Amino acid sequence: MPIRFACPHCRQKLSVSTRKAGQTADCPRCAAQLTIPALPTSAAREPAEREDISGEPAATAPAATQLAAGEVPSFDPPTAPSSVPPPTVAADWNYAPDSEDSTYDGIEIVYDATDDREPGAPLAPADDTIVVPRSIVYLQGGLLAVVAIVSLVIGMLAGGALSGGAGTTGAPQACVIEGTINYSAGNRNLPDQGAVVAIVPQRGVRPDERAPIDGLRPADGAPGPNHRGLAILRELGGAYARTDGQGRFSVRVPDRGKYLVLAISQSRQLQSLDELSTSDIVKLSPYFTNVADLVGKQRYQLTQMTVRGDERLSVLFE
């Protein structure tokens, strides 16, 4: 009888001759390599008693007849057995016959005709296959989408919070910049009274009009409240101040952001005009009519400052 078993990979029912037991072969459906199992011992054993090929029970031997003394026993000639046609073998090549005839040695592993799956029905999963419901897959996809959206929102909020302090976006926030300007005199630092502090914003846009320098230099008299240069600096979002007798100053800018802070000493002068940096002149030229004349022969310091709130600045001229 053939060996019938299921492929351990695709669960396809298969059939093969018992002579192939223990050998390896390829599944005709999924092409995976498999080992043909042995025929069960109970199926391999032949029954102890068989019926006669004609289907009739075997005839029992007649009882022995007692002979008289000197009588010769007589024997009836054996009758020819009735002609019984041999059993026919089904033409279905999917199965091997019950006998282990050598003509079936070449039969390879085939589909088992007893596969009771409906046409087009999916194969049963293998023993090591994990089956996940489709609803679980959809749920996981939805959770991943929610996590991605939440992460994006958190990133946008965090980025806005970090950049809001350094930029000018959002509502304007006025800030105060204060500090001191001193100069070195031997072993002492003295307040630089009358020193100039001019602050201009860096917005990457050139102003329509530059501030005239007359009245803004340390040697000039203090500018009046209607000075054109002061008005232009305020329109730009900048500020201007001079130090008091303690060398202190305080200005107010309308918003946070990046600023250029120019401090010009009243008490200290340049040792050489070569100390006037060309790059500093280029940076200040969009805001003042004549930067070189504004500084003159006085020592100066140009600082780039990022204002995130109220700031403090200290300048010391050697």
Secondary structure, 3 states (H helix, E strand, C coil): CCEEEECCCCCCEEEECHHHCCCEEECCCCCCEEECCCCCHHHHCCCCCCCCCCCCCCCCCCCCCCCCCCCCCCCCCCCCCCCCCCCCCCCCCCCCCCCCCHHHCCCCCEECCCCCCCCCCCCCCCCCCCCCCHHHHHHHHHHHHHHHHHHHHHHHHHHHHHHHCCCCCCCCCCEEEEEEEEEEECCEEEECCCCEEEEEECCCCCCCCCECCCCCCCCCCCCCCCCHHHHHHHHHCCEEEECCCCCEEEEEECCCEEEEEEEEEEEEECCCHHHCCHHHHHHHCCCECCHHHHHCCEEEEEEEEEECCCEEEEEEEC
